Amino acid sequence: MAVAQPRRHLPYGRQAIDEDDIAAVVEALRSDWLTTGPRVGWFEEAFAEVAGTAHAVALSSGTAALHALVHALGVGPGDEVIVPPMTFAATANCILYTGATPVFADVDPSTLLLDPVDAERRITDRTRAILAVDYAGQPCDWGLLRALADDYGLALGADACHSLGGDDHGRPVGSLADASAFSLHPVKHVTTGEGGVVTTDDEELAARMRRFRNHGISTDHRERAEAGAWFYEMVELGFNYRITDFQCALGLSQLGKLPGWVERRRALAARYDAALAGLPAVRPLRRRQGAGHAFHLYVVRVPRRDEVFAELRAAGIGANVHYIPVHLHPYYRERLGTGPGLCPAAEDAFAEILSLPLFPGMGDADVDHVVASLVEAVE
């Protein structure tokens, strides 16, 4: 890849769209099917192959994917689901959507991944599932989480929205839990504009999610058209979480580039690592041994985070913060009575974390520019 000059404004992440992507979408737009057509199934088959699973179910957003996952696991009113607070609010919101209660367990301060020991402390006789998050693109310790879930008879879900293309000891992300949710937002590894996918080896979970995305109806329009039939039945309460064929055409085109993009993300992260190694005030997160990091984000801990953030933004660098711990959001404080002190490791990290720009279209000079600006800001 040619070395790019530093950009006037460098976002923390952005999509990459080429002429092949555009041609694939145009071909779909000229076809007979704009939604519930064949490209949805083709995309699902290709995605399942990447994830190493028997099934993939494509939906309208990553949030819809999380909602469908939790619903398919049988979570409902009166249940509790263990979830980390260091994530986007949708991870916990999807539990509330089912009438269940998210129970926040703290994170490992060095990785910001769910701490299995604290997760076990939060299990009660109402706990139905654990929903862990591959924060920043680093897979959790899924072996430990699987053992914990099995010991207590719990379902195990993965919020893998950051980690497409990663692996845990050689097993691809998407195949490590009972079901795994992905986001296809433009800043993620591949995009459909908006979109999401859930992968699973469980045929019944997949069937339930397919119904759930289509109002709880047992067949979709294309299936009825192919059968020459009109009859359908709504068998459960669902939502319109369908994704379009032209979105899936884009996703199919993008999936073919995933390996190269993940490789480039890792190369950029390695360049950050080398440049920051001599700067003790800037601390990247620890990498788990055996975890194949997908590097959706490159997160560091810095002193005076808000001042450093402001200086980077003034220099045209779109640094960001991922995330305000969910239990500190006003809605959760009012709804569940959560607040400071519930998850100390996540709260301490929140005061220091900063996401530096990282996306495949960056050049080496972009990384050097970010590092130089960061050094100036922290010293």
Secondary structure by P-SEA (a helix, b strand, c coil): cccccccccccccbbbbcaaaaaaaaaaaacccccccaaaaaaaaaaaaaacccbbbbcccaaaaaaaaaaaacccccbbbbbbccccccaaaaaaaacbbbbbbbcccccccccaaaaaaaccccccbbbbbcccccccaaaaaaaaaaaabbbbbbccccccccccccccccccccbbbbbbcccccccccccbbbbcccaaaaaaaaaaacccccccaaaaaaacccccccccccccccccaaaaaaaaaaaaaaaaaaaaaaaaaaaaaaaacccccccccccccccccccccccccccaaaaaaaaaaaaccccccccccccccaaaaaaccccccccaaaaaaaabbbbccccccccaaaaaaaaaaaaaaac
